[in-house]
Amino acid sequence: MEYIDCATCEQHMNSFIENKLVGEMLWQFLTHVEKCPDCFEELETRYLIAEALGRLENGEVINLRNELAQKIRVTKRAMYFHYFNEDILRVFEIISMIIIVYEVFGFLSDFFGIVF
């Protein structure tokens, strides 16, 4: 897996805030933000500004720091689940291939009398 630098991370901050960042880039972004205090601080600032402006217009109560932390946790958990499901599918594909190979060799053995 490739890792992104701070400049790339900053380019994707608004996409993350708007829920438009997906796939491998989302994973790399979250990993970077969790390990880089400067990028986390920049993301927090952008998130606070973007959300506060929208909510102040509606007169809502704001606790955005906790919401950003929750957004990161939930997104990361969803990404773990996504990659876990991909791994499970790969295991089933391998098991299926083993069964198919076993059945083909069993058929060849029965048909041609070959013992493997």
N, C-alpha and C positions, 0 to 999 in steps of 0.2 A: 504494500500500500504506500502510495506517495503521501508526503506531508506538504502542506501549503505553508507559505511564508506569511508574514504580517501584512504585506501589501495585498496579496491575494485575499487574505481573510477580510481585510477592510473593504475590498471591492464587493464582497458577498454579504456584508452585514445587512444592508437594506432588504436584500432578497430573503434572508433568514427572518427578519422581522415581519415581512409580508407573507411568510409561509410559501415562498416560491422556490426555495432551495431544496433540491431533492438528490437522492442517490448518493454516489460516492463523494461528490463535492460536499453534501450536507454532512456526511460522516467526518470528512477531513476538517471541515469548518468547526464542528463541535469539538473534535479532538484538539484542534489548535486553541480554540477559545478557552477550553478547560485548563490548558497548560501555560497560556501566555497571559499574565496579569494585565499587560498594556492593552492587548486586544479585547480582553474581557471588559476592561474599564471603558474602552471606546464603544463597544457594543452596548454596554449598560447605558451610557450617555445617549446614544442614538435611540435606544429602545424607550428610555424615559421621555425623551422629547417627542418621539412619534406618538406614543400612547397618551401622554399627558395632553397634548394638543387636542386629540380627538375626544378625550374624556372630559376635559374642561368645558368644551362646547356643550356637552350633554349634562354637566353638573354632577358627574359621578365621583365617588370617593376613590382615591388613588393610593395603592400600595404596590407600585410597579417593580420595586426591587425583588420582592418575593415572587411576583408573577413571572419575571424574567428567569429567575432561578428555577421555578416550576416548569416553564416552557422548555428550558434546556434539559431538565431531568426527563420530562415526558417525551421529548423528541429523541433523546438518546435511548430511552427504554424502547421506543418504537423501532429505532434502528437496530438495536440488539435483537428484537423479536424478528425483524425482517431477515437479518443475516442468519439467525438460528433456523428459520424456516427454509432458507436456501440450503443450509447445511443438511437439514433433514431430507430435503428433496434429493440432494446428491447421494446420500446414503441409500435411499430407496432406489435410485437409478442404478447404483452399483449392485445392490442386492438383486434387482431385476435382471441385470446383465449376467450375474453369476447363475441365476436360475435358468436363464435362456441357454447359456453355454452348457450347463449341466444337462438340460433336456436335449439339446442338439447332440451331445456326445452319447447320451442314453439312446437316442433314436438311431444314431450311426452304429452303435454297438449292437442293438437289436436287429437292425436291417442288414448289416453286413457281417454280423457275427464277430466283430472286432471287440477285443477287450482292452479297455484303457486303464 
